[in-house]
Amino acid sequence: MNTFFRFFYEFTSVFFDGIIKIFNGIVNGIVKMFSFVDYRKILESYKDNFSVLEWILVVITILFLVVIVLGILYLILSRLRKYLRLRRQKMNQDDLLDEIGNLNKKVRQLMKEKDELMAMKVSQLGLKPDEEGEPTGSGENQAPGEEDKNDENAGNVRFPKLVRIDERMKGFKAKNYNCNFTLEELIDNFRCFAATQLHLYYNEPLLRAFFGGLACSKLIILQGISGTGKTSLAYAWGKFVKHNSCIASVQPSWRDKTELLGYFNEFTKKFNESNVLEELYISRFDDDVHTIILDEMNIARVEYYFAEMLSILEVPNRNEWVIELVTTTWPDDPKLVENGKLRLPGNLWYIGTINNDDSTFMVTDKVYDRAMPIDINEKIDPFACREQEAMDINSSYMEALFKDAQEKYAVSDKGINIINKLDDYVIHHFRIAFGNRIMKQLKDFVPVYVGCGGDEVSGIDYFLAKKVLRKFEQLNLILIRDEIDGFIKYLNKEFGNGNMKECIEFLERLKKSA
């Protein structure tokens, strides 16, 4: 062991001596820079031989060195100040999020206390808490005695809002609007409607991607910088199909599906029904197109409050799209709530908007893989367009258009072969694979993109950039930077020079940030 200890001492001393010399070198360099004694000795040795012009140059030299030193100090201080400012902003944002979470908890606590107080008040009148009535209207539009009747009916049920929908939709039959437009005409109609009726402007490539997304997933994610019209697009779509989009403003405190759908209050024996639940329920009655907007969806963790919905929407058989609201059955439950469960409608799409900043959470692969992300990073200048009114659209007809396009414009064998080879290339060079889910979505997305007036390569380009290359952001960019140029050359070779614009722009942007 003595031999090893001598070896260990001598071997490691080389490394640590190097570190000490580096430190000593830096210290000695700084000391040397500010060695005013040396400066004075040099100046005294030359001062008797300087002419007037040379004395001027001496002063300029001294000032030059002073400027360099001040510049270095300024850079150090500015960097330090910037770091401290960013650190302070981060701390303030964290404090703000904590405060918002606390306020939301207090609101829920106050609501609970309100329910308890109301129950106590009802109990004082000699009634049970679950007999408490809940008015359904403003009284002024009701016939004499109708208000009391509504209160009596509402007091016997735990889903008063859904029961009222049952009463309102009694005898209702889904309408067939005899739609006869094509996908290209649908895009043109929506584009002109948004421009002339809402003064919102979108280009055709964006709308092709939007409708391709509707065809390949029930969840669309509109992402990009703030102010580019993400929420406006979803809002305009709801106006266009004559069913206003249901907007769910996501809160930082959301943790599970009860925040989205509502929850059963064990004390009052009422289910606190959310607007989202109402939209889910009423969508079951017709064949129209319905939309729920998850505004700022990543201000809370999407994989928490939307996890069950993501899993259900993955099931191929829509009859199995069932979500549990309560664990028991009551006689007066809404007619579409069977055994405490509600079947999700197939004519409803979920559109989430996200901003990527310090106040939000990163959207995980679990969510991205099941959704279709669409980037909106630019505002379109106003353009002239023909007048277009909103349209009645059957969801079944629109999905039939998607299916026809997927059969008529199915991805070519050549395209599939190139994509398979691209999959092997990405696995070999970047350790990332497509997966069967993404391949299925690609085969649904690209034909609809083509049916909307695009071409196959552009559709593949957009899909790969948003669904596959996005995964590169999670890799160590320094390690893959040298592989990016080779990948760009590969894309140009396989798909044609410059045809994969979205992918190449993403890769070049990724390389710059590395």
C-alpha positions as CSV (number, residue, x, y, z in Angstrom):
1,M,0.0,0.0,0.0
2,N,2.9,2.4,0.6
3,T,3.8,2.1,-3.1
4,F,0.2,3.0,-4.1
5,F,0.1,6.0,-1.7
6,R,3.3,7.4,-3.2
7,F,1.9,6.9,-6.7
8,F,-1.4,8.5,-5.7
9,Y,0.4,11.5,-4.2
10,E,2.7,12.1,-7.2
11,F,-0.1,11.4,-9.8
12,T,-2.7,13.7,-8.3
13,S,-0.2,16.4,-7.4
14,V,0.3,17.0,-11.2
15,F,-3.4,17.9,-11.5
16,F,-3.6,20.0,-8.5
17,D,-0.3,21.8,-9.2
18,G,-1.8,22.8,-12.5
19,I,-4.9,24.2,-10.9
20,I,-2.8,26.2,-8.4
21,K,-0.7,27.5,-11.3
22,I,-3.8,28.6,-13.1
23,F,-5.1,30.4,-10.0
24,N,-1.6,31.9,-9.4
25,G,-1.4,33.0,-13.0
26,I,-4.7,34.8,-12.9
27,V,-3.8,36.5,-9.6
28,N,-0.3,37.4,-10.8
29,G,-1.8,38.8,-14.1
30,I,-4.2,41.0,-12.2
31,V,-1.4,42.2,-9.9
32,K,0.8,42.9,-12.9
33,M,-1.9,44.9,-14.6
34,F,-2.2,47.2,-11.6
35,S,1.6,47.4,-10.8
36,F,1.8,51.2,-10.6
37,V,5.4,50.9,-9.4
38,D,6.5,49.3,-12.6
39,Y,4.6,51.9,-14.7
40,R,6.3,54.7,-12.7
41,K,9.8,53.1,-13.2
42,I,9.3,52.8,-16.9
43,L,8.0,56.4,-17.2
44,E,11.0,57.8,-15.2
45,S,13.5,56.0,-17.3
46,Y,12.1,57.6,-20.5
47,K,10.8,61.0,-19.3
48,D,14.1,63.0,-19.9
49,N,14.1,62.0,-23.6
50,F,10.5,62.7,-24.5
51,S,9.7,65.6,-26.8
52,V,6.4,67.6,-26.5
53,L,4.7,65.5,-29.1
54,E,5.9,62.3,-27.4
55,W,4.5,63.5,-24.0
56,I,1.1,64.0,-25.7
57,L,1.3,60.4,-26.9
58,V,2.3,59.2,-23.5
59,V,-0.8,60.8,-22.0
60,I,-3.0,59.2,-24.8
61,T,-1.4,55.8,-24.0
62,I,-2.2,56.1,-20.3
63,L,-5.8,57.2,-21.1
64,F,-6.1,54.2,-23.5
65,L,-5.1,51.7,-20.8
66,V,-7.5,53.4,-18.3
67,V,-10.3,53.1,-20.8
68,I,-9.6,49.4,-21.3
69,V,-9.6,48.8,-17.6
70,L,-12.9,50.8,-17.1
71,G,-14.4,48.9,-20.1
72,I,-13.6,45.5,-18.5
73,L,-15.0,46.6,-15.1
74,Y,-18.2,47.9,-16.9
75,L,-18.7,44.6,-18.7
76,I,-18.3,42.7,-15.4
77,L,-20.7,45.0,-13.5
78,S,-23.3,45.0,-16.3
79,R,-23.3,41.2,-16.5
80,L,-23.6,40.9,-12.8
81,R,-26.4,43.5,-12.7
82,K,-28.2,41.7,-15.5
83,Y,-27.9,38.4,-13.7
84,L,-29.2,39.9,-10.5
85,R,-32.1,41.5,-12.3
86,L,-33.1,38.2,-14.0
87,R,-32.8,36.4,-10.7
88,R,-35.0,38.9,-9.0
89,Q,-37.6,38.7,-11.8
90,K,-37.6,34.9,-11.5
91,M,-38.1,35.1,-7.8
92,N,-40.9,37.6,-8.2
93,Q,-42.7,35.3,-10.8
94,D,-42.4,32.4,-8.4
95,D,-43.8,34.4,-5.6
96,L,-46.6,35.6,-7.9
97,L,-47.5,32.0,-8.9
98,D,-47.5,30.9,-5.2
99,E,-49.7,33.8,-4.4
100,I,-52.2,32.9,-7.2
101,G,-52.2,29.3,-6.0
102,N,-53.0,30.5,-2.4
103,L,-55.7,32.8,-3.6
104,N,-57.4,30.0,-5.6
105,K,-57.3,27.8,-2.5
106,K,-58.9,30.5,-0.5
107,V,-61.6,31.0,-3.1
108,R,-62.4,27.3,-3.0
109,Q,-62.4,27.4,0.8
110,L,-64.8,30.4,0.8
111,M,-67.1,28.6,-1.7
112,K,-67.1,25.6,0.6
113,E,-67.9,27.8,3.6
114,K,-70.7,29.5,1.6
115,D,-72.2,26.1,0.8
116,E,-72.1,25.2,4.5
117,L,-73.7,28.4,5.6
118,M,-76.5,28.0,3.0
119,A,-77.1,24.5,4.2
120,M,-77.3,25.7,7.8
121,K,-79.8,28.4,6.7
122,V,-81.9,25.8,4.9
123,S,-81.7,23.5,7.9
124,Q,-83.1,26.3,10.1
125,L,-86.1,26.4,7.8
126,G,-86.8,22.7,8.6
127,L,-85.4,21.3,5.3
128,K,-82.5,19.0,4.5
129,P,-79.5,20.4,2.7
130,D,-80.2,18.3,-0.4
131,E,-83.7,19.9,-0.7
132,E,-82.3,23.3,-1.3
133,G,-83.6,24.9,-4.4
134,E,-81.6,26.5,-7.1
135,P,-83.3,29.0,-9.4
136,T,-83.1,28.5,-13.1
137,G,-84.0,31.8,-14.5
138,S,-84.6,35.5,-13.8
139,G,-88.2,35.2,-12.7
140,E,-89.3,38.0,-15.0
141,N,-89.5,35.6,-17.9
142,Q,-91.4,32.9,-16.0
143,A,-95.1,32.3,-15.6
144,P,-96.6,32.7,-12.2
145,G,-95.7,29.6,-10.1
146,E,-93.1,28.5,-12.6
147,E,-90.2,29.7,-10.4
148,D,-91.3,27.6,-7.5
149,K,-91.7,24.6,-9.7
150,N,-88.2,25.0,-11.1
151,D,-86.8,25.4,-7.6
152,E,-88.6,22.3,-6.5
153,N,-87.3,20.3,-9.5
154,A,-83.7,21.6,-9.1
155,G,-83.8,20.7,-5.4
156,N,-84.3,17.0,-6.1
157,V,-81.3,16.6,-8.4
158,R,-77.6,16.9,-8.1
159,F,-77.0,17.9,-11.7
160,P,-79.4,20.9,-12.0
161,K,-77.7,22.5,-15.1
162,L,-77.6,19.2,-17.0
163,V,-81.2,18.4,-16.1
164,R,-82.3,21.8,-17.4
165,I,-80.5,21.0,-20.7
166,D,-82.5,17.7,-20.8
167,E,-85.7,19.7,-20.5
168,R,-84.6,22.3,-23.0
169,M,-83.6,19.6,-25.6
170,K,-86.7,17.4,-25.1
171,G,-87.9,16.3,-28.5
172,F,-84.8,17.8,-30.2
173,K,-83.6,16.0,-33.3
174,A,-80.1,16.5,-34.8
175,K,-80.3,18.4,-38.1
176,N,-78.9,17.4,-41.4
177,Y,-77.7,20.6,-43.1
178,N,-77.1,18.8,-46.5
179,C,-73.5,20.2,-46.7
180,N,-71.9,19.9,-50.1
181,F,-68.6,21.9,-49.9
182,T,-65.1,20.6,-50.4
183,L,-62.1,21.0,-48.0
184,E,-60.7,23.7,-50.2
185,E,-64.0,25.6,-50.2
186,L,-64.3,25.1,-46.4
187,I,-60.9,26.8,-45.9
188,D,-61.8,29.6,-48.3
189,N,-65.1,30.1,-46.6
190,F,-63.6,30.2,-43.1
191,R,-60.8,32.5,-44.2
192,C,-63.2,35.0,-45.7
193,F,-65.6,34.8,-42.7
194,A,-62.8,35.6,-40.3
195,A,-61.6,38.5,-42.4
196,T,-64.9,40.1,-43.2
197,Q,-66.9,39.4,-40.1
198,L,-64.3,39.4,-37.3
199,H,-61.3,41.2,-39.0
200,L,-59.0,38.3,-38.2
201,Y,-56.6,37.3,-40.9
202,Y,-55.1,33.9,-41.6
203,N,-53.0,32.5,-44.5
204,E,-53.9,29.3,-46.3
205,P,-50.9,27.2,-45.1
206,L,-51.9,27.8,-41.5
207,L,-55.5,26.8,-42.1
208,R,-54.4,23.7,-44.0
209,A,-52.3,22.7,-40.9
210,F,-55.3,23.6,-38.7
211,F,-57.7,21.3,-40.5
212,G,-55.1,18.6,-40.9
213,G,-54.8,18.8,-37.1
214,L,-58.6,18.4,-36.7
215,A,-58.4,15.3,-38.8
216,C,-55.5,13.6,-36.9
217,S,-56.3,14.5,-33.3
218,K,-59.1,15.7,-31.1
219,L,-56.6,18.0,-29.3
220,I,-55.0,20.9,-31.1
221,I,-52.2,22.9,-29.5
222,L,-51.8,26.5,-30.8
223,Q,-48.4,27.7,-29.7
224,G,-46.2,30.8,-30.3
225,I,-45.4,34.2,-29.1
226,S,-48.1,36.3,-27.3
227,G,-50.4,38.4,-29.4
228,T,-50.3,36.5,-32.7
229,G,-53.9,35.3,-32.5
230,K,-53.9,31.8,-31.0
231,T,-57.0,32.2,-29.0
232,S,-58.6,34.3,-31.8
233,L,-58.3,31.4,-34.3
234,A,-60.2,29.0,-32.0
235,Y,-62.7,31.7,-31.2
236,A,-63.2,32.5,-34.9
237,W,-63.7,28.8,-35.7
238,G,-66.5,28.6,-33.1
239,K,-68.2,31.6,-34.6
240,F,-67.9,30.2,-38.1
241,V,-69.7,26.9,-37.2
242,K,-72.4,28.8,-35.2
243,H,-71.4,27.3,-31.9
244,N,-69.4,29.7,-29.7
245,S,-66.3,28.0,-28.4
246,C,-66.5,27.2,-24.7
247,I,-63.5,28.9,-23.1
248,A,-61.9,27.3,-20.1
249,S,-59.4,29.6,-18.5
250,V,-56.8,27.3,-17.0
251,Q,-55.7,28.3,-13.5
252,P,-52.2,27.5,-11.9
253,S,-53.9,25.5,-9.1
254,W,-55.5,22.9,-11.4
255,R,-54.4,19.4,-10.5
256,D,-57.0,16.9,-11.7
257,K,-60.1,16.6,-13.8
258,T,-62.4,18.0,-11.1
259,E,-60.9,21.5,-11.9
260,L,-62.0,21.0,-15.5
261,L,-65.4,19.3,-15.2
262,G,-66.5,20.1,-11.6
263,Y,-67.0,18.1,-8.5
264,F,-69.6,16.6,-6.2
265,N,-70.1,18.5,-2.9
266,E,-70.8,15.9,-0.3
267,F,-72.3,18.4,2.1
268,T,-74.8,20.1,-0.2
269,K,-75.3,17.0,-2.3
270,K,-74.9,19.0,-5.5
271,F,-72.5,18.6,-8.3
272,N,-70.7,21.9,-9.1
273,E,-71.0,21.7,-12.9
274,S,-68.5,23.6,-14.9
275,N,-69.0,25.2,-18.3
276,V,-66.9,22.5,-19.9
277,L,-69.2,19.8,-18.5
278,E,-72.2,21.6,-19.9
279,E,-70.5,21.8,-23.3
280,L,-69.6,18.1,-23.2
281,Y,-73.2,17.3,-22.3
282,I,-75.0,19.5,-24.8
283,S,-72.7,18.3,-27.6
284,R,-74.2,14.8,-27.3
285,F,-77.6,16.0,-28.6
286,D,-76.6,17.2,-32.1
287,D,-74.3,16.5,-35.0
288,D,-72.8,20.0,-35.1
289,V,-69.2,21.0,-34.6
290,H,-68.3,22.0,-31.0
291,T,-65.1,23.4,-29.5
292,I,-63.6,23.8,-26.1
293,I,-60.7,26.2,-25.7
294,L,-58.2,25.5,-23.0
295,D,-56.8,29.0,-22.7
296,E,-53.2,29.2,-21.4
297,M,-53.4,25.4,-21.0
298,N,-49.8,25.1,-19.7
299,I,-50.1,27.6,-16.9
300,A,-50.8,24.3,-14.9
301,R,-49.5,20.9,-15.7
302,V,-51.6,19.6,-18.6
303,E,-50.7,15.9,-17.9
304,Y,-52.4,16.3,-14.5
305,Y,-55.8,17.9,-15.1
306,F,-56.2,16.6,-18.7
307,A,-54.6,13.1,-18.2
308,E,-57.8,11.1,-18.2
309,M,-59.2,12.9,-21.2
310,L,-56.0,12.2,-23.2
311,S,-56.2,8.5,-22.4
312,I,-59.9,8.2,-23.2
313,L,-59.5,10.0,-26.6
314,E,-56.8,7.5,-27.6
315,V,-59.4,4.7,-27.6
316,P,-60.4,3.8,-31.2
317,N,-64.0,2.9,-30.3
318,R,-65.8,6.1,-29.5
319,N,-68.5,4.2,-27.6
320,E,-65.8,3.6,-25.0
321,W,-65.1,7.3,-24.6
322,V,-66.6,7.3,-21.1
323,I,-65.6,9.5,-18.1
324,E,-66.8,9.0,-14.6
325,L,-68.4,11.9,-12.8
326,V,-69.8,10.3,-9.7
327,T,-69.6,6.8,-8.3
328,T,-73.3,6.3,-7.6
329,T,-76.6,6.5,-9.5
330,W,-79.5,8.7,-8.5
331,P,-83.0,8.4,-10.0
332,D,-83.1,12.0,-11.1
333,D,-79.7,12.1,-12.8
334,P,-79.5,13.5,-16.3
335,K,-80.6,11.0,-18.9
336,L,-77.2,10.9,-20.6
337,V,-75.3,10.3,-17.3
338,E,-75.5,6.5,-16.9
339,N,-74.3,4.9,-13.8
340,G,-72.5,8.1,-12.9
341,K,-70.6,8.2,-16.2
342,L,-70.8,10.4,-19.3
343,R,-69.8,9.3,-22.8
344,L,-67.7,12.0,-24.4
345,P,-69.1,13.4,-27.7
346,G,-67.2,12.7,-31.0
347,N,-68.3,16.0,-32.5
348,L,-66.2,18.1,-30.1
349,W,-62.6,19.2,-30.4
350,Y,-60.3,20.6,-27.7
351,I,-58.0,23.5,-28.7
352,G,-55.3,24.5,-26.3
353,T,-53.3,27.7,-26.4
354,I,-49.8,27.9,-24.9
355,N,-47.2,30.6,-24.3
356,N,-43.6,29.4,-23.6
357,D,-42.3,31.7,-20.9
358,D,-41.1,31.6,-17.3
359,S,-44.7,31.7,-15.9
360,T,-45.7,28.4,-17.6
361,F,-44.8,24.7,-17.4
362,M,-43.2,22.7,-20.2
363,V,-45.7,20.6,-22.1
364,T,-44.5,17.0,-21.9
365,D,-44.1,14.4,-24.7
366,K,-47.1,12.6,-23.4
367,V,-49.3,15.5,-24.3
368,Y,-47.5,16.5,-27.5
369,D,-47.6,13.0,-28.9
370,R,-51.3,12.8,-28.6
371,A,-52.0,16.3,-29.9
372,M,-51.2,18.2,-33.0
373,P,-49.1,21.3,-32.3
374,I,-49.5,24.3,-34.7
375,D,-47.2,27.3,-34.5
376,I,-48.5,30.8,-34.9
377,N,-45.6,33.2,-34.8
378,E,-46.6,35.9,-37.3
379,K,-49.4,38.3,-37.8
380,I,-51.0,38.4,-41.3
381,D,-51.6,41.7,-42.9
382,P,-55.2,42.6,-43.7
383,F,-56.4,41.5,-47.1
384,A,-59.6,42.1,-49.2
385,C,-62.0,39.1,-49.4
386,R,-65.6,38.4,-50.4
387,E,-68.3,38.6,-47.8
388,Q,-68.9,35.2,-46.0
389,E,-71.5,34.4,-43.4
390,A,-71.2,31.7,-40.7
391,M,-72.1,28.2,-41.8
392,D,-74.1,25.2,-40.4
393,I,-71.8,22.3,-40.6
394,N,-72.5,18.7,-39.7
395,S,-69.6,17.1,-37.8
396,S,-70.2,13.8,-39.5
397,Y,-69.9,15.5,-42.9
398,M,-66.6,17.2,-42.0
399,E,-65.2,13.9,-40.8
400,A,-66.4,12.3,-44.0
401,L,-64.4,14.9,-45.9
402,F,-61.4,14.0,-43.8
403,K,-61.9,10.3,-44.5
404,D,-62.4,10.8,-48.3
405,A,-59.1,12.9,-48.4
406,Q,-57.2,10.2,-46.5
407,E,-58.3,7.6,-49.1
408,K,-57.9,9.9,-52.2
409,Y,-54.6,11.5,-51.2
410,A,-53.1,8.8,-49.1
411,V,-49.4,9.2,-48.5
412,S,-47.6,7.7,-51.5
413,D,-45.4,4.6,-51.3
414,K,-42.4,6.8,-52.2
415,G,-43.2,9.1,-49.3
416,I,-43.7,6.2,-46.8
417,N,-40.3,4.7,-47.9
418,I,-38.5,8.1,-47.4
419,I,-40.1,8.6,-44.0
420,N,-39.1,5.0,-42.9
421,K,-35.5,5.7,-44.0
422,L,-35.7,9.1,-42.2
423,D,-36.8,7.3,-39.1
424,D,-33.7,5.1,-39.3
425,Y,-31.5,8.1,-39.9
426,V,-32.9,10.0,-36.8
427,I,-32.6,6.9,-34.6
428,H,-29.0,6.4,-35.7
429,H,-27.8,10.0,-35.4
430,F,-30.1,11.4,-32.7
431,R,-31.5,8.4,-30.8
432,I,-35.1,9.5,-31.4
433,A,-37.8,7.3,-33.0
434,F,-41.2,8.2,-34.5
435,G,-43.5,5.6,-33.0
436,N,-46.6,4.0,-34.4
437,R,-48.9,6.8,-33.0
438,I,-47.0,9.5,-34.9
439,M,-47.0,7.5,-38.1
440,K,-50.8,7.0,-37.9
441,Q,-51.3,10.7,-37.3
442,L,-49.0,11.5,-40.2
443,K,-51.1,9.3,-42.5
444,D,-54.2,11.2,-41.3
445,F,-52.7,14.7,-41.4
446,V,-50.9,14.8,-44.7
447,P,-53.8,13.7,-47.0
448,V,-56.2,16.3,-45.4
449,Y,-53.4,18.9,-45.8
450,V,-53.2,17.9,-49.5
451,G,-57.0,18.0,-49.8
452,C,-57.0,21.5,-48.5
453,G,-54.9,22.6,-51.4
454,G,-51.4,21.8,-50.3
455,D,-48.9,19.2,-51.6
456,E,-47.6,16.0,-50.0
457,V,-44.0,17.1,-49.3
458,S,-45.2,20.4,-47.7
459,G,-47.6,18.4,-45.5
460,I,-44.9,15.9,-44.5
461,D,-42.5,18.8,-43.9
462,Y,-44.9,20.6,-41.5
463,F,-45.8,17.5,-39.6
464,L,-42.3,16.3,-39.1
465,A,-41.1,19.8,-38.0
466,K,-43.9,20.0,-35.3
467,K,-44.2,16.4,-34.2
468,V,-40.7,14.9,-34.6
469,L,-38.0,17.5,-34.7
470,R,-39.6,19.3,-31.7
471,K,-38.1,16.4,-29.7
472,F,-34.6,17.7,-30.5
473,E,-35.1,20.6,-28.1
474,Q,-34.8,18.1,-25.2
475,L,-31.4,16.9,-26.4
476,N,-28.0,18.3,-25.6
477,L,-27.7,20.8,-28.4
478,I,-23.9,21.0,-28.1
479,L,-23.6,17.3,-28.7
480,I,-25.9,17.2,-31.8
481,R,-24.8,20.5,-33.3
482,D,-22.3,18.9,-35.7
483,E,-25.0,16.4,-36.9
484,I,-27.5,19.2,-37.9
485,D,-25.7,20.2,-41.1
486,G,-25.6,16.6,-42.2
487,F,-29.3,16.2,-41.5
488,I,-30.1,19.2,-43.5
489,K,-28.2,17.8,-46.5
490,Y,-30.0,14.5,-46.0
491,L,-33.4,16.2,-46.1
492,N,-32.5,18.1,-49.3
493,K,-31.3,14.9,-50.9
494,E,-34.3,12.8,-50.1
495,F,-37.1,15.4,-50.5
496,G,-35.6,17.8,-53.0
497,N,-33.4,20.8,-52.4
498,G,-35.2,23.4,-50.3
499,N,-38.6,21.6,-50.2
500,M,-38.4,20.8,-46.4
501,K,-38.6,24.5,-45.4
502,E,-40.2,24.1,-42.0
503,C,-37.7,21.4,-41.0
504,I,-34.7,23.2,-42.2
505,E,-35.7,26.5,-40.6
506,F,-36.2,24.7,-37.3
507,L,-32.9,22.9,-37.5
508,E,-31.0,26.2,-38.4
509,R,-32.7,28.0,-35.5
510,L,-31.8,25.1,-33.2
511,K,-28.1,25.2,-34.4
512,K,-27.9,28.9,-33.6
513,S,-29.2,28.4,-30.1
514,A,-26.7,25.7,-29.3
